[in-house]
């Protein structure tokens, strides 16, 4: 009996001790944060950050877990994220950095962007010293006998960078600065130069270019001569001299064009851009294919060829979403919408208005070849645009159409309304720029479900001429992002990089966000902002730059926000854009750019 009692006590003690050990381990587990390792090991973990997801269900997080090209978890706890760490996992402590979905630029002219990096960019040039500086830079990049082209000198001569257009005009230069070949001949003995003024009304040829055209000792109509009868280098377009130089000009080699592309890709990844919607030429499409096959494509590309190419693309078996070579679905390089044009641009007084320009009372702007059969582009024909869009729809493409002036925007809304009445689904239809809108046209964006693809940096740059050209009343509807948003338009952001012949547009997101939020020039003028009632919040700007751009490309279900299961496209900034003063936005740097789960840019520390 005593033996049996002792045995029971022994087992009771053993059970008590086991329970105690279990409780010790349980409490240790609960309070130490040591969770079991996940069965899945991540390839990349970003933790200790401020993750702004663009997802209502989980707007903020501290960590993102990536495997392959997908996000496999978004964690509010770093400890939870780190349980995915395996032997080969790369783990990055963000040290509080600001994380957003990958920035998507909805409007880029890629083939020209690289040219302004590796060829002559003279837009801010209006004196000899700056001309020599830029030409010397380009010479250092080129081989012997390669031509220096591009140019566009004088674009900022009347209005300097940072002008609001409200400055005192009295001190402005009366005569435009004009270059001379002697200013650059010593720099360019082995590189012909043929560059233009921003309005294309004058060109400059150096001595090497004149030699190449057989004009060193021979004169033709269209050559400006000095008082001694010697060429100054100024050539006028549409003349025999101009034609001789155009004929002599050596086209850029494929190797040089690819190097320009590489320079543009480098700039994009350093700016945190994970995708561009490119106004693609057929030749540039071929270069994109080559870059992708070489493993050099570091951002996604949504191609937007000219609207007039719809029938040809259909014949080739191509449509939205398909790769231009394989004709298969491809998340890196694929066709998107077709790009159309209603009118010209503000910089050349070409945007189309119901009323004339204030500073050119006989000028209402002009149409484009998609909307006119008139050689002078003064008589419109929107039936032509209608037919082009219908052909595009039949080929499997939606239209994204450039419209800047208030008449251009109204005419395009009329056409879209007509298509809707015919039963056409307008999802994905964009008005590109939507730069000046009449009050009665704002509600039509919601009624028609039209996307407004806007370019915020245009505010900071274009305000220098806007009020002089169309007056303060019409300017109330210019770049009116708040009015578009409050009237139900979906806003998507594009840079229009590298710009037009009259303006250079920055592509880094800090410039676009700053412009949308402050409506000031880069020098902080005017105080309070230009028509400040149209300012956006940083949150609204980021939405237009990420999930809205994915929606505009019909891909919001797979990217554009930081969510489990979506593609791992991520941009990491060095400061929290939601909390810093607006003026500090311009100091923001990109720390990491991640595309398809791969780090394509990491800022050196």
Secondary structure, DSSP 4 states (H G I P E B T S, - for coil): -HHHHHHHHHHHHHHHHHHHHHHHHHHHHHHH--PPPPSS--SEEEESSEEE-S-GGG-EESEEEEETTEEEEEES-HHHHHTT--TT-EEEE-TT-EEEEPEEEEEE-HHHHHHHHHSEE-TT--SHHHHHHHHHHHHTTS-TTPPB-EEEETTTSSS-TT--S-S--TTS-SS-----GGGTGGG-TTS-BEEEETTSS-EEE-HHHHHHTT-SS---TTEEE-TTS-EEEEE-TTSHHHHHHHHHPPPPPHHHHHHHHHHHHHHHHHTTEEEEEE---HHHHHHHHHHHHTT---SEEEE--BGGGHHHHHHTT--TTB-TTT-SB-SSEEE--EEEESB--GGGT-S--SS-BTTBTT----B-TTS---TTS-S--HHHHHHHHHHHHHHT--EEEEE-SHHHHHHHHHHHHHHHHTT---TT-EEEE--B--GGGHHHHHHHT-EEEE-THHHHHHHHHHHHHHHHHHHTTBT-HHHHHHTTPEEEE---BTEETTEE---SHHHHHHHHHH---TT--STT-TTGGG---HHHHHHHHTHHHHHHTT-TTTSSS--TTSB--EEEESS-TTTS-GGGGGG--EEEEEETTEEEEE---
